[in-house]
């Protein structure tokens, strides 16, 4: 027998964004139905952020065995048990899973339905044997790995982020298709854990980041033994006796064959639109995702779309940010607007690579000669000297009056350092505001204040400023 539910809000997708909406609404006593056809916690918990960072942490420990000589510690070859590394990854997932579980959300007052959702009208969704008619809907169905149409790929057992964390034995030679953040992170991690790794990128690796800072990361992984090839096209994939063989081409049309044991496809993401029957609800969408306005409403004003499926930046923290906005809109009828420039992102390589706002090139195209760039290398940071991690640097791109247009950081803890700049950008602060904060010594965070101070350093050479100082000295 079919049930009909009439909650205030129906959320489709129990990933980061959907869980945040459901928990927040329930905390205000609002009736909420949460629909999830797969694992609670979505991609981030099960096949994305959490397992990848757990694997990267294991790889960092392995790498430390061979990098101690500058500290007087003899280099050693680590004994890596890849099955135990895999167990560590899944133990981390298991430790977080209760927070995202069906049981926890039911205890919060959320009605959880574990089934596939599909729209049957502008205000109606069917999930399993249940019909849901809600005042508002939030589609937070996320995204999945995009698989490019490579000849022969469908005939080999390729990996994606959804399956790579199931490996219990280290690949002999992993071929990674794609030089974006996921591909580069996984390449370095598996190389440090003992695999031979080749990365094949059709254009430029890490293309969305500052190219000078990205080069620091790419030079590092090459020095660690990753064979990174840019400007190459994967023509075909086939099985061979040892595993797989990939045929690649360049602009000259060559056809080199690269043999490997595993192939990881990390060539972008696609929105999870299939099965939702969006047309029945009057929801416009394209291959990039569901079309939304600045307030995350779809073409059906009853329905919002958040996170990856909304077609913008695809990060867990973006989904959480979107969730906060739609809660304000749905529950309190407040006007909301997505502010993309306040969103930072991080590639969790070693060194890390972080960015917020415009890169130098993008800023010069948009603001021309009004742009000032301040670069502070980690070589001048005492903590970096003590840690022997001076390869990093911060690049701040400023506009008129010290307005912060963008910041790129490469180096140890870049992901944490960018948080200060994310706060500054979101609060509308200028570089003058950052000259006044006190960073504890010695920390990497001193580079942020140093960058702000350096922006104003040329003022000390201004003849009028020097004349003022001399005049004030007359008064004792």
C-alpha positions as CSV (number, residue, x, y, z in Angstrom):
1,X,0.0,0.0,0.0
2,X,1.3,3.4,-1.0
3,X,1.8,6.1,1.7
4,X,1.5,9.8,1.2
5,X,3.6,12.2,3.2
6,X,3.1,16.0,3.4
7,X,6.2,17.5,5.0
8,X,7.2,21.1,4.8
9,X,10.5,20.2,3.1
10,X,11.6,17.2,1.0
11,X,15.3,16.8,0.5
12,X,16.6,14.5,-2.3
13,X,20.1,13.3,-1.6
14,X,21.9,12.6,1.8
15,X,25.3,14.0,1.0
16,X,26.8,17.0,2.7
17,X,24.3,19.6,1.4
18,X,21.2,17.5,1.8
19,X,22.1,16.4,5.4
20,X,22.8,20.0,6.4
21,X,19.4,21.1,5.1
22,X,17.6,18.2,6.8
23,X,19.3,18.7,10.1
24,X,18.9,22.5,10.2
25,X,15.2,22.3,9.3
26,X,14.5,19.6,11.8
27,X,16.2,21.6,14.6
28,X,13.6,24.3,14.0
29,X,10.8,21.7,14.4
30,X,10.0,21.7,10.7
31,X,8.7,18.4,9.2
32,X,11.4,17.0,6.8
33,X,11.6,14.0,4.5
34,X,15.1,13.0,3.4
35,X,15.4,10.6,0.4
36,X,18.6,8.7,-0.4
37,X,19.0,5.8,-2.8
38,X,22.6,5.1,-2.0
39,X,24.8,5.3,1.1
40,X,24.1,8.0,3.7
41,X,26.8,10.6,3.7
42,X,27.0,10.6,-0.1
43,X,30.2,10.9,-2.2
44,X,32.2,12.9,0.3
45,X,32.1,10.4,3.1
46,X,32.1,7.2,1.1
47,X,34.1,7.7,-2.0
48,X,35.4,11.3,-2.0
49,X,36.9,13.7,0.5
50,X,37.1,11.4,3.5
51,X,38.8,8.3,2.0
52,X,41.0,10.3,-0.2
53,X,42.4,12.4,2.7
54,X,42.8,9.2,4.8
55,X,44.8,7.6,1.9
56,X,46.9,10.8,1.5
57,X,47.6,10.8,5.3
58,X,49.0,7.3,5.0
59,X,51.1,8.2,2.0
60,X,52.5,11.1,3.9
61,X,53.7,8.9,6.7
62,X,55.3,6.5,4.2
63,X,57.1,9.4,2.5
64,X,58.5,10.7,5.8
65,X,60.6,7.5,6.1
66,X,62.7,8.7,3.1
67,X,63.0,12.4,3.9
68,X,64.7,12.6,7.3
69,X,68.3,13.0,6.3
70,X,68.3,16.9,6.6
71,X,67.2,16.4,10.2
72,X,69.9,13.8,10.9
73,X,67.6,10.9,10.6
74,X,68.7,8.1,8.2
75,X,66.4,7.4,5.3
76,X,64.6,4.1,5.4
77,X,62.4,2.1,3.1
78,X,59.0,1.8,4.7
79,X,57.3,-1.5,5.1
80,X,53.9,-0.8,3.5
81,X,51.0,-3.2,4.0
82,X,48.5,-1.9,1.5
83,X,45.7,-4.0,2.9
84,X,46.2,-2.3,6.2
85,X,46.3,1.0,4.5
86,X,43.0,0.2,3.0
87,X,41.7,-0.9,6.4
88,X,42.8,2.5,7.8
89,X,40.9,4.3,5.1
90,X,37.7,2.4,5.8
91,X,38.1,2.7,9.6
92,X,38.1,6.5,9.1
93,X,34.9,6.3,7.1
94,X,33.3,4.1,9.7
95,X,34.3,6.5,12.5
96,X,32.4,9.4,10.7
97,X,29.5,7.4,9.4
98,X,27.3,7.4,12.6
99,X,27.2,11.2,12.3
100,X,25.6,10.9,8.8
101,X,23.5,7.8,9.5
102,X,19.8,7.1,9.0
103,X,19.5,6.4,12.7
104,X,20.9,9.8,13.8
105,X,18.7,11.7,11.4
106,X,15.6,9.8,12.4
107,X,16.5,10.7,16.0
108,X,16.5,14.3,14.9
109,X,13.0,14.0,13.7
110,X,13.8,13.6,10.0
111,X,11.8,10.9,8.0
112,X,14.4,9.0,6.0
113,X,13.4,7.1,2.9
114,X,16.0,4.8,1.3
115,X,14.8,4.7,-2.3
116,X,15.3,6.4,-5.6
117,X,13.3,9.6,-6.0
118,X,11.5,10.8,-9.1
119,X,9.3,13.8,-9.7
120,X,5.8,13.0,-10.9
121,X,4.5,16.6,-10.8
122,X,5.5,20.1,-9.9
123,X,5.0,19.5,-6.2
124,X,5.2,15.7,-6.0
125,X,7.9,13.1,-5.6
126,X,7.6,9.3,-5.5
127,X,10.2,7.3,-3.6
128,X,9.6,3.5,-3.4
129,X,6.0,3.1,-2.2
130,X,5.8,6.6,-0.8
131,X,4.4,9.7,-2.4
132,X,5.7,13.0,-1.0
133,X,3.9,16.3,-1.5
134,X,5.9,19.1,0.1
135,X,5.8,22.9,0.3
136,X,9.4,23.1,-0.9
137,X,11.9,20.6,-2.4
138,X,15.7,20.7,-2.3
139,X,17.5,18.6,-4.9
140,X,21.0,17.7,-3.5
141,X,21.7,14.6,-5.6
142,X,25.3,15.3,-6.2
143,X,27.5,14.2,-9.0
144,X,29.4,11.1,-10.3
145,X,32.7,10.5,-12.1
146,X,32.5,11.5,-15.8
147,X,33.8,8.7,-18.0
148,X,35.1,10.0,-21.3
149,X,34.3,8.1,-24.6
150,X,37.7,6.4,-25.0
151,X,37.8,3.5,-27.4
152,X,38.0,0.3,-25.5
153,X,37.6,1.8,-22.0
154,X,34.3,0.0,-21.4
155,X,36.0,-3.3,-22.0
156,X,38.6,-3.0,-19.2
157,X,38.1,-2.9,-15.4
158,X,38.8,0.8,-15.0
159,X,38.8,2.6,-11.6
160,X,37.1,5.8,-10.6
161,X,37.0,7.5,-7.2
162,X,34.0,5.2,-6.5
163,X,36.2,2.1,-6.7
164,X,39.8,3.0,-6.2
165,X,39.4,2.9,-2.4
166,X,38.5,-0.7,-2.6
167,X,42.0,-1.7,-3.6
168,X,43.6,-4.0,-1.1
169,X,46.9,-4.5,-3.0
170,X,49.1,-1.7,-4.3
171,X,48.9,-1.3,-8.1
172,X,52.1,-2.2,-9.9
173,X,51.6,0.6,-12.4
174,X,48.6,2.9,-12.1
175,X,47.8,5.0,-15.2
176,X,45.7,8.1,-14.3
177,X,43.6,9.7,-16.9
178,X,43.1,13.4,-15.9
179,X,45.4,15.9,-14.3
180,X,42.9,17.8,-12.1
181,X,42.9,17.8,-8.3
182,X,41.6,14.2,-7.9
183,X,44.0,12.8,-10.5
184,X,47.1,14.6,-9.1
185,X,46.2,13.8,-5.4
186,X,45.7,10.1,-6.1
187,X,48.9,10.0,-8.3
188,X,51.1,11.3,-5.5
189,X,49.5,9.2,-2.8
190,X,49.8,5.9,-4.8
191,X,53.4,6.8,-5.8
192,X,54.3,7.3,-2.2
193,X,52.7,4.0,-1.3
194,X,54.8,2.1,-3.8
195,X,53.0,2.2,-7.1
196,X,54.5,3.3,-10.4
197,X,52.3,6.1,-11.6
198,X,51.7,7.8,-15.0
199,X,49.4,10.7,-15.4
200,X,47.9,11.6,-18.8
201,X,46.4,15.1,-19.1
202,X,45.0,16.4,-22.4
203,X,45.7,20.0,-21.6
204,X,47.4,21.5,-18.5
205,X,47.4,19.9,-15.1
206,X,45.7,21.8,-12.3
207,X,44.4,24.4,-14.8
208,X,42.2,26.4,-12.5
209,X,45.0,27.4,-10.1
210,X,47.7,30.0,-10.3
211,X,50.1,28.4,-12.8
212,X,53.3,29.5,-10.9
213,X,52.1,27.9,-7.7
214,X,50.7,24.9,-9.4
215,X,54.1,24.3,-11.0
216,X,55.6,23.9,-7.5
217,X,53.2,21.0,-6.9
218,X,53.7,19.4,-10.3
219,X,57.5,19.7,-10.0
220,X,57.3,18.0,-6.7
221,X,55.3,15.0,-7.8
222,X,57.6,14.6,-10.9
223,X,60.6,14.7,-8.5
224,X,58.9,11.9,-6.5
225,X,58.7,9.7,-9.6
226,X,55.3,10.4,-11.1
227,X,55.4,10.4,-14.9
228,X,53.2,13.4,-15.6
229,X,52.5,14.0,-19.3
230,X,50.6,17.1,-20.3
231,X,49.1,17.8,-23.8
232,X,48.5,14.1,-24.6
233,X,45.3,12.5,-25.7
234,X,44.2,8.9,-24.7
235,X,43.3,7.3,-28.0
236,X,42.4,3.8,-26.8
237,X,42.6,1.3,-24.0
238,X,42.9,-2.4,-24.3
239,X,43.6,-5.5,-22.2
240,X,47.0,-7.2,-22.3
241,X,48.6,-10.0,-20.4
242,X,49.8,-7.7,-17.6
243,X,46.7,-5.7,-17.3
244,X,45.9,-2.9,-19.7
245,X,47.7,-0.9,-22.4
246,X,46.9,2.7,-23.2
247,X,47.6,4.3,-26.6
248,X,48.2,8.0,-26.4
249,X,48.7,10.7,-29.0
250,X,50.1,14.2,-29.0
251,X,49.7,17.1,-31.4
252,X,52.1,15.4,-33.7
253,X,49.8,12.4,-33.9
254,X,52.2,9.8,-32.4
255,X,50.8,6.6,-31.0
256,X,52.8,5.6,-28.0
257,X,51.6,2.5,-26.1
258,X,51.9,2.6,-22.2
259,X,51.3,-0.7,-20.3
260,X,50.0,-0.6,-16.8
261,X,48.3,-2.8,-14.2
262,X,45.4,-0.4,-13.4
263,X,43.7,2.6,-15.0
264,X,42.1,5.4,-12.9
265,X,39.7,7.7,-14.7
266,X,39.8,11.1,-13.0
267,X,38.4,13.2,-15.9
268,X,35.8,15.4,-14.2
269,X,32.3,15.0,-12.8
270,X,28.8,14.8,-14.2
271,X,25.6,15.8,-12.3
272,X,23.3,13.0,-11.1
273,X,20.3,13.9,-13.2
274,X,19.2,10.5,-14.4
275,X,16.1,9.1,-12.9
276,X,14.9,12.3,-11.3
277,X,12.3,12.9,-14.1
278,X,12.9,16.7,-13.9
279,X,10.7,17.4,-16.8
280,X,7.6,16.3,-14.8
281,X,8.4,19.1,-12.3
282,X,9.2,21.7,-14.8
283,X,12.9,21.9,-13.8
284,X,15.3,23.1,-16.5
285,X,18.7,21.4,-16.7
286,X,21.5,20.8,-19.1
287,X,24.6,18.6,-19.1
288,X,26.2,20.9,-16.5
289,X,23.4,20.4,-14.1
290,X,20.2,21.9,-12.9
291,X,19.7,25.6,-13.9
292,X,19.4,27.8,-10.8
293,X,19.2,31.5,-10.2
294,X,21.4,33.5,-7.8
295,X,19.2,32.2,-4.9
296,X,19.5,28.6,-5.9
297,X,15.9,28.3,-7.1
298,X,15.2,26.2,-10.2
299,X,12.7,27.1,-12.9
300,X,10.1,25.6,-10.6
301,X,10.0,28.2,-7.8
302,X,9.0,25.5,-5.3
303,X,12.3,23.7,-5.9
304,X,15.9,24.5,-5.0
305,X,19.0,22.7,-6.2
306,X,22.3,22.8,-4.2
307,X,25.8,21.4,-4.4
308,X,27.3,19.6,-7.4
309,X,24.0,19.1,-9.2
310,X,23.5,22.9,-9.4
311,X,26.4,23.0,-11.9
312,X,28.8,25.4,-10.1
313,X,31.9,24.7,-8.0
314,X,32.0,21.1,-7.0
315,X,33.2,21.0,-3.4
316,X,31.7,19.6,-0.2
317,X,32.0,23.0,1.5
318,X,30.1,24.6,-1.4
319,X,27.2,22.2,-0.8
320,X,27.2,23.2,2.9
321,X,27.3,26.9,2.0
322,X,24.4,26.4,-0.4
323,X,22.4,24.5,2.3
324,X,22.7,27.4,4.7
325,X,21.4,29.8,2.1
326,X,18.3,27.7,1.2
327,X,17.4,27.3,4.8
328,X,17.4,31.0,5.2
329,X,15.3,31.3,2.1
330,X,12.8,28.5,2.9
331,X,12.3,29.0,6.6
332,X,12.7,32.7,7.0
333,X,11.8,34.1,3.6
334,X,15.1,36.0,3.5
335,X,16.7,37.1,0.2
336,X,19.8,35.1,-0.5
337,X,22.4,35.2,-3.2
338,X,25.4,32.9,-3.9
339,X,28.7,34.7,-3.7
340,X,31.1,32.6,-5.6
341,X,34.2,34.9,-5.0
342,X,34.1,33.9,-1.3
343,X,34.6,30.2,-2.0
344,X,38.1,28.8,-1.4
345,X,39.4,25.5,-2.7
346,X,42.3,23.3,-1.9
347,X,44.2,20.5,-3.7
348,X,45.5,18.2,-0.9
349,X,48.8,17.3,-2.4
350,X,52.1,17.7,-0.5
351,X,52.7,20.6,-0.7
352,X,49.1,21.7,-0.6
353,X,47.7,24.2,-3.1
354,X,44.9,26.6,-2.1
355,X,43.1,29.4,-3.9
356,X,40.4,32.0,-3.3
357,X,39.1,34.5,-5.8
358,X,40.9,35.5,-9.0
359,X,44.3,34.2,-10.1
360,X,46.8,36.8,-11.3
361,X,46.0,36.3,-15.0
362,X,42.2,36.5,-14.4
363,X,42.6,39.6,-12.3
364,X,44.7,41.4,-14.9
365,X,42.2,40.6,-17.6
366,X,39.4,42.0,-15.5
367,X,41.1,44.9,-13.7
368,X,44.0,45.8,-16.0
369,X,46.8,48.0,-14.5
370,X,44.9,48.4,-11.2
371,X,46.2,45.1,-10.1
372,X,49.1,44.7,-7.6
373,X,50.7,41.3,-6.9
374,X,52.5,40.6,-3.7
375,X,54.5,37.3,-3.5
376,X,56.0,36.2,-0.2
377,X,58.2,33.0,-0.4
378,X,58.2,30.7,2.6
379,X,62.0,31.1,2.6
380,X,61.5,34.1,4.8
381,X,59.3,32.3,7.3
382,X,61.1,30.9,10.4
383,X,58.8,28.0,10.9
384,X,59.3,26.9,7.3
385,X,63.0,27.1,7.9
386,X,62.7,24.9,11.0
387,X,60.6,22.4,9.2
388,X,62.8,22.5,6.1
389,X,59.7,23.2,4.0
390,X,60.6,26.4,2.3
391,X,59.3,25.5,-1.2
392,X,56.0,27.3,-0.6
393,X,54.8,30.9,-1.2
394,X,51.8,33.1,-1.0
395,X,50.6,35.3,-3.8
396,X,48.1,38.0,-3.1
397,X,46.4,39.8,-5.9
398,X,45.1,43.2,-4.8
399,X,43.0,45.9,-6.5
400,X,42.7,49.6,-5.8
401,X,42.9,50.6,-2.1
402,X,44.1,47.2,-1.0
403,X,41.0,45.3,-2.1
404,X,41.7,41.6,-2.0
405,X,40.9,40.1,-5.5
406,X,42.5,36.7,-5.0
407,X,45.0,34.7,-3.1
408,X,47.0,31.6,-4.0
409,X,49.1,29.7,-1.5
410,X,51.3,26.7,-2.2
411,X,53.1,25.0,0.7
412,X,52.6,23.2,4.0
413,X,49.2,23.8,5.5
414,X,48.0,26.0,2.6
415,X,44.5,24.7,3.1
416,X,44.5,26.1,6.6
417,X,46.3,29.3,5.7
418,X,43.7,30.1,3.1
419,X,41.0,30.2,5.8
420,X,42.2,33.6,7.0
421,X,41.9,35.0,3.5
422,X,38.5,33.4,3.0
423,X,37.3,35.2,6.2
424,X,38.8,38.5,4.9
425,X,37.2,38.2,1.5
426,X,33.8,37.2,2.9
427,X,33.9,40.1,5.4
428,X,35.0,42.6,2.8
429,X,38.2,43.4,4.5
430,X,41.2,45.1,2.8
431,X,44.8,44.4,3.2
432,X,45.2,47.2,5.7
433,X,42.9,45.1,8.1
434,X,45.3,42.2,7.9
435,X,48.3,44.2,8.8
436,X,47.0,44.6,12.3
437,X,46.4,41.0,13.4
438,X,49.0,39.2,15.5
439,X,50.2,35.8,14.3
440,X,51.8,33.6,16.9
441,X,55.5,33.0,16.4
442,X,56.8,30.9,14.8
443,X,53.9,29.7,12.6
444,X,53.3,29.5,8.9
445,X,50.4,31.9,9.3
446,X,53.0,34.8,9.6
447,X,53.2,34.7,5.8
448,X,49.7,36.1,5.5
449,X,50.4,39.1,7.7
450,X,53.8,39.6,5.9
451,X,52.0,39.7,2.5
452,X,49.6,42.4,3.8
453,X,52.5,44.4,5.3
454,X,54.5,44.1,2.1
455,X,51.6,45.7,0.1
456,X,52.1,48.9,2.0
457,X,55.9,48.8,2.2
458,X,56.5,51.0,-0.8
459,X,54.8,53.8,1.1
460,X,57.8,54.1,3.3
461,X,59.8,55.4,0.3
462,X,57.2,58.1,-0.5
463,X,58.9,61.5,-0.2
464,X,55.8,63.1,1.3
465,X,55.7,60.4,4.0
466,X,59.4,60.8,4.8
467,X,58.9,64.5,4.9
468,X,56.0,64.1,7.4
469,X,58.2,61.8,9.6
470,X,61.0,64.4,9.6
471,X,58.6,67.2,10.5
472,X,57.1,65.2,13.4
473,X,60.6,64.5,14.8
474,X,60.9,68.3,15.4
475,X,58.5,68.0,18.3
476,X,60.7,65.6,20.2
